[in-house]
Amino acid sequence: MNPNLSHYHVDLPYPTVEAGCKNPLYGAEMLSNVGGQNSEMSAVSLYFYNNLVAECQAVSEAFHYISIVEMHHLEIYGQLARQLGADPRLWSRGRNQMIYWSPSYNRYPVSLPQLLRNAIQGEKEAIAKYRKQASWIKNDNIVENLNRIILDEERHLEIMDELYQTYAVKQ
């Protein structure tokens, strides 16, 4: 990864992406991490938006770099989905059909306190989702990747909490 990103992810290697044999159930779970409502694509798109609208340079920069880390997570989940037999489009399974990812999944606050609170909530939801998946998936490689990505999401949460305390509490 880019050396400028070192502050925005945990300094540990990512596991290899080797899901093994096909598994439609696990593939659908990884697709939900790719293109579901609570997904890496949602995080990437929201953080791209936040980067553009945040009027504080430090906050804008943080969202820029965090979005790059989230793109790496998106790639990992897409690779896992494909290895598990799923088509890694920006979609997820819902109501017995495939539903394409939509930018309408995101909320788009513009005030700095709301923008950061929204991002903090999204990180908490992602962590909870990935922990839940790691608790029932019986594939060591998928669980290792989930747990490694959780570490980055926890780092993002720390950064956003710091930014909130530094820049948003004053408003």
Residue, then its C-alpha position, 0 to 999 in steps of 0.5 A: m500500500n501507499p506509504n501515505l496510507s500508513h496512518y489509515h490502516v493497521d500495520l499488519p499484512y493482509p491474509t492471502v485471498e484463497a477461499g477454496c471451494k465454491n460456496p453460494l452462501y458464503g459467496a452471497e455474504m461476501l457480495s453483501n460486503v461488496g455491493g450491499q447497503n452496508s458495504e465497502m462500496s457504500a463506504v468508498s462512495l460516501y467517503f469520496y463525497n465526504n472528502l469533497v464536501a468537508e470544509c476542513q482540510a484534515v477531515s477531507e484528507a482523512f476521508h480521501y485516504i480512508s476511502i483508498v483503504e476501503m477500496h482495498h477491502l472492496e477488492i478483497y471481498g470481490q475476490l472472495a466472492r468470485q472464488l466462492g462462485a459469485d459474480p462480483r458485480l456491485w450487487s447483493r442478494g435480496r428477496n431471491q433476486m440480485i439487487y444492484w448497489s445504489p448511491s441512495y444507500n448512503r445518507y449525505p449530511v454536509s455539516l461537519p458534526q453530522l458528516l463525522r457522526n454518520a461516518i462513525q455510525g457506518e464504521k460501527e455497523a460494518i464492524a458489527k456485520y463483519r464480526k457476525q459473519a466471522s462468528w458463523i462462517k466456517n472457512d478459515n481464510i474468509v474469517e482471517n480476511l474478515n478479522r484483518i479488515i475489522l482491524d482497519e475499520e476499528r482504526h478508521l473509527e479511532i481516526m473519526d472519533e479523534l476528528y470529531q473531538t478535534y473539529a466537530v465538538k467545537q461547532 
